């Protein structure tokens, strides 16, 4: 990259310089999880109301789980939702 004077920094380095990298990474992770849960629900023909019933929670809570802009969802809630659709949540530090 240093050999090409027309190529700038990476998006990650730019966001890090701006102090917003972690915020954007967290949002991206939540978007992917919400999308994966939605796809798993579609594959298993589970509605939001059905997911809420199987999770023993409210439809409003399911809406929060599936909303990529809502960051106030606990890991435990994500694990319960994943279990209902036959998946697991896996976290790792890298």
N, CA, C and O atoms as CSV, one atom per row, in Angstrom:
chain,resi,resn,atom,element,x,y,z
A,1,UNK,N,N,0.817,-1.184,0.000
A,1,UNK,CA,C,0.000,0.000,0.000
A,1,UNK,C,C,0.867,1.255,0.000
A,1,UNK,O,O,0.501,2.264,-0.604
A,2,UNK,N,N,1.985,1.199,0.658
A,2,UNK,CA,C,2.855,2.367,0.728
A,2,UNK,C,C,3.465,2.699,-0.627
A,2,UNK,O,O,3.892,3.833,-0.848
A,3,UNK,N,N,3.514,1.725,-1.540
A,3,UNK,CA,C,4.094,1.950,-2.856
A,3,UNK,C,C,3.198,2.764,-3.768
A,3,UNK,O,O,3.680,3.352,-4.736
A,4,UNK,N,N,1.911,2.813,-3.485
A,4,UNK,CA,C,0.970,3.520,-4.336
A,4,UNK,C,C,0.551,4.812,-3.644
A,4,UNK,O,O,-0.166,4.786,-2.644
A,5,UNK,N,N,1.003,5.943,-4.185
A,5,UNK,CA,C,0.712,7.229,-3.548
A,5,UNK,C,C,-0.757,7.633,-3.695
A,5,UNK,O,O,-1.207,8.562,-3.025
A,6,UNK,N,N,-1.509,6.951,-4.561
A,6,UNK,CA,C,-2.909,7.284,-4.782
A,6,UNK,C,C,-3.854,6.484,-3.886
A,6,UNK,O,O,-5.061,6.726,-3.858
A,7,UNK,N,N,-3.301,5.561,-3.180
A,7,UNK,CA,C,-4.121,4.743,-2.293
A,7,UNK,C,C,-4.023,5.299,-0.878
A,7,UNK,O,O,-2.934,5.515,-0.347
A,8,UNK,N,N,-5.183,5.522,-0.287
A,8,UNK,CA,C,-5.218,6.077,1.058
A,8,UNK,C,C,-5.239,4.993,2.116
A,8,UNK,O,O,-4.915,3.835,1.850
A,9,UNK,N,N,-5.620,5.382,3.305
A,9,UNK,CA,C,-5.686,4.442,4.423
A,9,UNK,C,C,-6.915,3.547,4.269
A,9,UNK,O,O,-7.784,3.805,3.436
A,10,UNK,N,N,-6.974,2.505,5.075
A,10,UNK,CA,C,-8.138,1.635,5.064
A,10,UNK,C,C,-9.287,2.306,5.806
A,10,UNK,O,O,-9.097,3.260,6.560
A,11,UNK,N,N,-10.478,1.780,5.571
A,11,UNK,CA,C,-11.642,2.308,6.285
A,11,UNK,C,C,-11.479,2.106,7.785
A,11,UNK,O,O,-11.817,2.987,8.575
A,12,UNK,N,N,-10.953,0.930,8.182
A,12,UNK,CA,C,-10.741,0.678,9.601
A,12,UNK,C,C,-9.798,1.694,10.225
A,12,UNK,O,O,-10.058,2.197,11.318
A,13,UNK,N,N,-8.707,2.000,9.536
A,13,UNK,CA,C,-7.760,2.962,10.108
A,13,UNK,C,C,-8.374,4.365,10.156
A,13,UNK,O,O,-8.123,5.122,11.093
A,14,UNK,N,N,-9.176,4.706,9.147
A,14,UNK,CA,C,-9.848,6.002,9.153
A,14,UNK,C,C,-10.809,6.099,10.331
A,14,UNK,O,O,-10.815,7.093,11.057
A,15,UNK,N,N,-11.634,5.046,10.520
A,15,UNK,CA,C,-12.591,5.060,11.628
A,15,UNK,C,C,-11.876,5.064,12.972
A,15,UNK,O,O,-12.341,5.699,13.918
A,16,UNK,N,N,-10.751,4.365,13.065
A,16,UNK,CA,C,-9.971,4.370,14.307
A,16,UNK,C,C,-9.454,5.770,14.599
A,16,UNK,O,O,-9.489,6.223,15.743
A,17,UNK,N,N,-8.977,6.451,13.571
A,17,UNK,CA,C,-8.502,7.833,13.749
A,17,UNK,C,C,-9.625,8.744,14.220
A,17,UNK,O,O,-9.397,9.673,14.995
A,18,UNK,N,N,-10.843,8.471,13.747
A,18,UNK,CA,C,-12.000,9.283,14.127
A,18,UNK,C,C,-12.558,8.877,15.497
A,18,UNK,O,O,-13.400,9.572,16.067
A,19,UNK,N,N,-12.081,7.751,16.010
A,19,UNK,CA,C,-12.560,7.269,17.307
A,19,UNK,C,C,-13.910,6.573,17.237
A,19,UNK,O,O,-14.608,6.470,18.246
A,20,UNK,N,N,-14.286,6.093,16.051
A,20,UNK,CA,C,-15.600,5.479,15.888
A,20,UNK,C,C,-15.539,4.027,15.411
A,20,UNK,O,O,-16.578,3.449,15.093
A,21,UNK,N,N,-14.366,3.433,15.353
A,21,UNK,CA,C,-14.224,2.075,14.842
A,21,UNK,C,C,-15.054,1.082,15.644
A,21,UNK,O,O,-15.783,0.283,15.057
A,22,UNK,N,N,-14.961,1.111,16.955
A,22,UNK,CA,C,-15.681,0.152,17.789
A,22,UNK,C,C,-17.192,0.284,17.616
A,22,UNK,O,O,-17.903,-0.721,17.591
A,23,UNK,N,N,-17.678,1.497,17.499
A,23,UNK,CA,C,-19.113,1.719,17.310
A,23,UNK,C,C,-19.582,1.096,16.000
A,23,UNK,O,O,-20.611,0.421,15.956
A,24,UNK,N,N,-18.822,1.327,14.937
A,24,UNK,CA,C,-19.194,0.771,13.645
A,24,UNK,C,C,-19.076,-0.750,13.634
A,24,UNK,O,O,-19.907,-1.428,13.028
A,25,UNK,N,N,-18.064,-1.290,14.288
A,25,UNK,CA,C,-17.922,-2.743,14.350
A,25,UNK,C,C,-19.083,-3.372,15.109
A,25,UNK,O,O,-19.620,-4.393,14.680
A,26,UNK,N,N,-19.472,-2.780,16.222
A,26,UNK,CA,C,-20.589,-3.302,17.012
A,26,UNK,C,C,-21.883,-3.275,16.193
A,26,UNK,O,O,-22.657,-4.231,16.225
A,27,UNK,N,N,-22.115,-2.195,15.471
A,27,UNK,CA,C,-23.314,-2.090,14.631
A,27,UNK,C,C,-23.287,-3.142,13.534
A,27,UNK,O,O,-24.314,-3.755,13.245
A,28,UNK,N,N,-22.138,-3.360,12.920
A,28,UNK,CA,C,-22.024,-4.360,11.856
A,28,UNK,C,C,-22.293,-5.764,12.395
A,28,UNK,O,O,-22.971,-6.561,11.746
A,29,UNK,N,N,-21.771,-6.061,13.561
A,29,UNK,CA,C,-22.008,-7.377,14.171
A,29,UNK,C,C,-23.496,-7.572,14.435
A,29,UNK,O,O,-24.046,-8.631,14.133
A,30,UNK,N,N,-24.151,-6.558,14.996
A,30,UNK,CA,C,-25.585,-6.643,15.294
A,30,UNK,C,C,-26.383,-6.813,14.007
A,30,UNK,O,O,-27.350,-7.575,13.987
A,31,UNK,N,N,-26.004,-6.123,12.932
A,31,UNK,CA,C,-26.700,-6.260,11.657
A,31,UNK,C,C,-26.594,-7.685,11.125
A,31,UNK,O,O,-27.576,-8.241,10.633
A,32,UNK,N,N,-25.413,-8.270,11.222
A,32,UNK,CA,C,-25.214,-9.635,10.734
A,32,UNK,C,C,-26.023,-10.622,11.559
A,32,UNK,O,O,-26.663,-11.512,10.999
A,33,UNK,N,N,-26.005,-10.483,12.874
A,33,UNK,CA,C,-26.765,-11.391,13.732
A,33,UNK,C,C,-28.264,-11.263,13.451
A,33,UNK,O,O,-28.960,-12.273,13.348
A,34,UNK,N,N,-28.762,-10.041,13.327
A,34,UNK,CA,C,-30.183,-9.835,13.040
A,34,UNK,C,C,-30.542,-10.464,11.695
A,34,UNK,O,O,-31.591,-11.097,11.575
A,35,UNK,N,N,-29.699,-10.303,10.696
A,35,UNK,CA,C,-29.954,-10.882,9.371
A,35,UNK,C,C,-29.949,-12.408,9.450
A,35,UNK,O,O,-30.822,-13.066,8.884
A,36,UNK,N,N,-28.956,-12.974,10.160
A,36,UNK,CA,C,-28.876,-14.430,10.271
A,36,UNK,C,C,-30.090,-15.004,10.998
A,36,UNK,O,O,-30.617,-16.041,10.595
A,37,UNK,N,N,-30.533,-14.350,12.050
A,37,UNK,CA,C,-31.731,-14.809,12.761
A,37,UNK,C,C,-32.961,-14.726,11.862
A,37,UNK,O,O,-33.780,-15.645,11.846
A,38,UNK,N,N,-33.094,-13.643,11.121
A,38,UNK,CA,C,-34.226,-13.474,10.218
A,38,UNK,C,C,-34.233,-14.563,9.151
A,38,UNK,O,O,-35.282,-15.128,8.840
A,39,UNK,N,N,-33.067,-14.856,8.594
A,39,UNK,CA,C,-32.963,-15.916,7.582
A,39,UNK,C,C,-33.298,-17.287,8.173
A,39,UNK,O,O,-33.990,-18.082,7.537
A,40,UNK,N,N,-32.815,-17.564,9.375
A,40,UNK,CA,C,-33.113,-18.842,10.027
A,40,UNK,C,C,-34.611,-18.949,10.331
A,40,UNK,O,O,-35.194,-20.026,10.208
A,41,UNK,N,N,-35.226,-17.845,10.721
A,41,UNK,CA,C,-36.668,-17.846,10.959
A,41,UNK,C,C,-37.418,-18.142,9.659
A,41,UNK,O,O,-38.372,-18.921,9.650
A,42,UNK,N,N,-36.987,-17.525,8.574
A,42,UNK,CA,C,-37.623,-17.735,7.277
A,42,UNK,C,C,-37.504,-19.200,6.856
A,42,UNK,O,O,-38.478,-19.801,6.403
A,43,UNK,N,N,-36.302,-19.774,7.007
A,43,UNK,CA,C,-36.071,-21.170,6.633
A,43,UNK,C,C,-36.968,-22.120,7.426
A,43,UNK,O,O,-37.470,-23.109,6.890
A,44,UNK,N,N,-37.160,-21.808,8.703
A,44,UNK,CA,C,-37.967,-22.675,9.573
A,44,UNK,C,C,-39.430,-22.255,9.631
A,44,UNK,O,O,-40.230,-22.839,10.362
A,45,UNK,N,N,-39.771,-21.220,8.840
A,45,UNK,CA,C,-41.148,-20.709,8.792
A,45,UNK,C,C,-41.656,-20.317,10.183
A,45,UNK,O,O,-42.754,-20.696,10.592
A,46,UNK,N,N,-40.831,-19.552,10.894
A,46,UNK,CA,C,-41.184,-19.067,12.225
A,46,UNK,C,C,-41.463,-17.572,12.127
A,46,UNK,O,O,-40.623,-16.814,11.641
A,47,UNK,N,N,-42.619,-17.151,12.580
A,47,UNK,CA,C,-42.973,-15.731,12.587
A,47,UNK,C,C,-42.362,-15.056,13.814
A,47,UNK,O,O,-41.841,-15.723,14.707
A,48,UNK,N,N,-42.431,-13.753,13.846
A,48,UNK,CA,C,-41.959,-13.020,15.021
A,48,UNK,C,C,-42.788,-13.405,16.247
A,48,UNK,O,O,-42.251,-13.587,17.339
A,49,UNK,N,N,-44.087,-13.523,16.053
A,49,UNK,CA,C,-44.963,-13.920,17.162
A,49,UNK,C,C,-44.607,-15.332,17.637
A,49,UNK,O,O,-44.583,-15.607,18.837
A,50,UNK,N,N,-44.334,-16.220,16.682
A,50,UNK,CA,C,-43.947,-17.584,17.033
A,50,UNK,C,C,-42.623,-17.625,17.778
A,50,UNK,O,O,-42.474,-18.362,18.752
A,51,UNK,N,N,-41.654,-16.824,17.314
A,51,UNK,CA,C,-40.369,-16.755,17.996
A,51,UNK,C,C,-40.549,-16.244,19.419
A,51,UNK,O,O,-39.954,-16.772,20.358
A,52,UNK,N,N,-41.371,-15.217,19.568
A,52,UNK,CA,C,-41.621,-14.661,20.902
A,52,UNK,C,C,-42.222,-15.714,21.821
A,52,UNK,O,O,-41.823,-15.831,22.979
A,53,UNK,N,N,-43.171,-16.474,21.313
A,53,UNK,CA,C,-43.802,-17.519,22.120
A,53,UNK,C,C,-42.779,-18.575,22.530
A,53,UNK,O,O,-42.738,-18.983,23.691
A,54,UNK,N,N,-41.961,-19.016,21.587
A,54,UNK,CA,C,-40.973,-20.057,21.882
A,54,UNK,C,C,-39.867,-19.563,22.809
A,54,UNK,O,O,-39.256,-20.351,23.531
A,55,UNK,N,N,-39.612,-18.242,22.786
A,55,UNK,CA,C,-38.603,-17.661,23.671
A,55,UNK,C,C,-39.185,-17.276,25.022
A,55,UNK,O,O,-38.449,-16.888,25.929
A,56,UNK,N,N,-40.508,-17.382,25.164
A,56,UNK,CA,C,-41.202,-16.960,26.387
A,56,UNK,C,C,-40.940,-15.483,26.664
A,56,UNK,O,O,-40.588,-15.087,27.776
A,57,UNK,N,N,-41.125,-14.680,25.612
A,57,UNK,CA,C,-40.924,-13.244,25.727
A,57,UNK,C,C,-41.987,-12.533,24.887
A,57,UNK,O,O,-42.886,-13.170,24.337
A,58,UNK,N,N,-41.872,-11.226,24.796
A,58,UNK,CA,C,-42.856,-10.442,24.054
A,58,UNK,C,C,-42.427,-10.241,22.597
A,58,UNK,O,O,-41.255,-10.376,22.246
A,59,UNK,N,N,-43.398,-9.920,21.780
A,59,UNK,CA,C,-43.116,-9.603,20.377
A,59,UNK,C,C,-42.235,-8.357,20.309
A,59,UNK,O,O,-41.402,-8.246,19.409
A,60,UNK,N,N,-42.400,-7.426,21.234
A,60,UNK,CA,C,-41.577,-6.225,21.285
A,60,UNK,C,C,-40.116,-6.586,21.494
A,60,UNK,O,O,-39.239,-5.995,20.864
A,61,UNK,N,N,-39.841,-7.547,22.369
A,61,UNK,CA,C,-38.461,-7.978,22.602
A,61,UNK,C,C,-37.884,-8.617,21.337
A,61,UNK,O,O,-36.718,-8.393,21.011
A,62,UNK,N,N,-38.677,-9.396,20.634
A,62,UNK,CA,C,-38.213,-9.999,19.378
A,62,UNK,C,C,-37.895,-8.901,18.365
A,62,UNK,O,O,-36.898,-8.983,17.647
A,63,UNK,N,N,-38.740,-7.880,18.310
A,63,UNK,CA,C,-38.458,-6.749,17.412
A,63,UNK,C,C,-37.112,-6.120,17.741
A,63,UNK,O,O,-36.364,-5.750,16.836
A,64,UNK,N,N,-36.798,-5.996,19.028
A,64,UNK,CA,C,-35.503,-5.427,19.432
A,64,UNK,C,C,-34.350,-6.332,19.000
A,64,UNK,O,O,-33.317,-5.852,18.535
A,65,UNK,N,N,-34.534,-7.641,19.156
A,65,UNK,CA,C,-33.492,-8.597,18.761
A,65,UNK,C,C,-33.212,-8.489,17.263
A,65,UNK,O,O,-32.059,-8.559,16.838
A,66,UNK,N,N,-34.260,-8.321,16.470
A,66,UNK,CA,C,-34.127,-8.305,15.015
A,66,UNK,C,C,-33.845,-6.919,14.447
A,66,UNK,O,O,-33.627,-6.774,13.244
A,67,UNK,N,N,-33.848,-5.913,15.292
A,67,UNK,CA,C,-33.574,-4.542,14.839
A,67,UNK,C,C,-32.073,-4.288,14.876
A,67,UNK,O,O,-31.483,-4.234,15.955
A,68,UNK,N,N,-31.441,-4.130,13.702
A,68,UNK,CA,C,-29.989,-3.921,13.690
A,68,UNK,C,C,-29.559,-2.611,14.349
A,68,UNK,O,O,-28.383,-2.436,14.670
A,69,UNK,N,N,-30.493,-1.701,14.548
A,69,UNK,CA,C,-30.156,-0.419,15.169
A,69,UNK,C,C,-30.316,-0.426,16.685
A,69,UNK,O,O,-29.938,0.537,17.353
A,70,UNK,N,N,-30.870,-1.496,17.227
A,70,UNK,CA,C,-31.067,-1.589,18.675
A,70,UNK,C,C,-29.895,-2.346,19.288
A,70,UNK,O,O,-29.734,-3.546,19.067
A,71,UNK,N,N,-29.090,-1.642,20.051
A,71,UNK,CA,C,-27.887,-2.264,20.636
A,71,UNK,C,C,-28.101,-2.679,22.089
A,71,UNK,O,O,-27.145,-3.047,22.772
A,72,UNK,N,N,-29.337,-2.625,22.567
A,72,UNK,CA,C,-29.618,-2.965,23.958
A,72,UNK,C,C,-30.167,-4.379,24.108
A,72,UNK,O,O,-31.135,-4.604,24.833
A,73,UNK,N,N,-29.548,-5.320,23.425
A,73,UNK,CA,C,-29.968,-6.714,23.492
A,73,UNK,C,C,-28.839,-7.500,24.153
A,73,UNK,O,O,-27.677,-7.374,23.768
A,74,UNK,N,N,-29.184,-8.301,25.138
A,74,UNK,CA,C,-28.147,-9.045,25.854
A,74,UNK,C,C,-27.715,-10.277,25.068
A,74,UNK,O,O,-28.430,-10.758,24.188
A,75,UNK,N,N,-26.549,-10.765,25.401
A,75,UNK,CA,C,-26.044,-11.992,24.786
A,75,UNK,C,C,-26.975,-13.151,25.121
A,75,UNK,O,O,-27.211,-14.017,24.278
A,76,UNK,N,N,-27.499,-13.176,26.327
A,76,UNK,CA,C,-28.404,-14.238,26.724
A,76,UNK,C,C,-29.651,-14.260,25.846
A,76,UNK,O,O,-30.126,-15.330,25.466
A,77,UNK,N,N,-30.177,-13.094,25.527
A,77,UNK,CA,C,-31.356,-13.017,24.667
A,77,UNK,C,C,-31.018,-13.510,23.267
A,77,UNK,O,O,-31.804,-14.235,22.658
A,78,UNK,N,N,-29.865,-13.126,22.757
A,78,UNK,CA,C,-29.435,-13.602,21.443
A,78,UNK,C,C,-29.264,-15.119,21.447
A,78,UNK,O,O,-29.612,-15.787,20.473
A,79,UNK,N,N,-28.732,-15.661,22.538
A,79,UNK,CA,C,-28.559,-17.110,22.644
A,79,UNK,C,C,-29.905,-17.828,22.635
A,79,UNK,O,O,-30.052,-18.865,21.988
A,80,UNK,N,N,-30.888,-17.281,23.349
A,80,UNK,CA,C,-32.216,-17.897,23.373
A,80,UNK,C,C,-32.851,-17.881,21.992
A,80,UNK,O,O,-33.440,-18.871,21.559
A,81,UNK,N,N,-32.729,-16.746,21.300
A,81,UNK,CA,C,-33.289,-16.638,19.951
A,81,UNK,C,C,-32.594,-17.612,19.010
A,81,UNK,O,O,-33.250,-18.279,18.209
A,82,UNK,N,N,-31.285,-17.697,19.100
A,82,UNK,CA,C,-30.524,-18.601,18.240
A,82,UNK,C,C,-30.922,-20.050,18.500
A,82,UNK,O,O,-31.068,-20.833,17.561
A,83,UNK,N,N,-31.094,-20.403,19.755
A,83,UNK,CA,C,-31.470,-21.776,20.102
A,83,UNK,C,C,-32.808,-22.150,19.488
A,83,UNK,O,O,-32.977,-23.261,18.986
A,84,UNK,N,N,-33.762,-21.223,19.526
A,84,UNK,CA,C,-35.093,-21.487,18.981
A,84,UNK,C,C,-35.024,-21.773,17.484
A,84,UNK,O,O,-35.778,-22.604,16.979
A,85,UNK,N,N,-34.132,-21.097,16.773
A,85,UNK,CA,C,-34.036,-21.300,15.320
A,85,UNK,C,C,-32.975,-22.341,14.959
A,85,UNK,O,O,-32.609,-22.484,13.793
A,86,UNK,N,N,-32.487,-23.061,15.963
A,86,UNK,CA,C,-31.551,-24.145,15.706
A,86,UNK,C,C,-30.114,-23.714,15.485
A,86,UNK,O,O,-29.343,-24.418,14.833
A,87,UNK,N,N,-29.755,-22.575,16.018
A,87,UNK,CA,C,-28.401,-22.066,15.866
A,87,UNK,C,C,-27.777,-21.815,17.231
A,87,UNK,O,O,-28.436,-21.964,18.260
A,88,UNK,N,N,-26.498,-21.432,17.235
A,88,UNK,CA,C,-25.786,-21.065,18.454
A,88,UNK,C,C,-25.092,-19.728,18.223
A,88,UNK,O,O,-24.718,-19.390,17.100
A,89,UNK,N,N,-24.929,-18.985,19.295
A,89,UNK,CA,C,-24.124,-17.756,19.244
A,89,UNK,C,C,-22.725,-18.137,19.675
A,89,UNK,O,O,-22.534,-18.783,20.706
A,90,UNK,N,N,-21.757,-17.738,18.888
A,90,UNK,CA,C,-20.368,-18.035,19.205
A,90,UNK,C,C,-19.597,-16.726,19.207
A,90,UNK,O,O,-19.558,-16.005,18.210
A,91,UNK,N,N,-18.986,-16.435,20.347
A,91,UNK,CA,C,-18.164,-15.230,20.487
A,91,UNK,C,C,-16.724,-15.637,20.675
A,91,UNK,O,O,-16.431,-16.674,21.271
A,92,UNK,N,N,-15.833,-14.825,20.168
A,92,UNK,CA,C,-14.406,-15.087,20.413
A,92,UNK,C,C,-13.634,-13.777,20.399
A,92,UNK,O,O,-13.997,-12.823,19.711
A,93,UNK,N,N,-12.578,-13.759,21.164
A,93,UNK,CA,C,-11.675,-12.623,21.171
A,93,UNK,C,C,-10.554,-12.918,20.192
A,93,UNK,O,O,-9.989,-14.012,20.197
A,94,UNK,N,N,-10.235,-11.953,19.361
A,94,UNK,CA,C,-9.140,-12.154,18.408
A,94,UNK,C,C,-8.089,-11.086,18.592
A,94,UNK,O,O,-7.083,-11.081,17.882
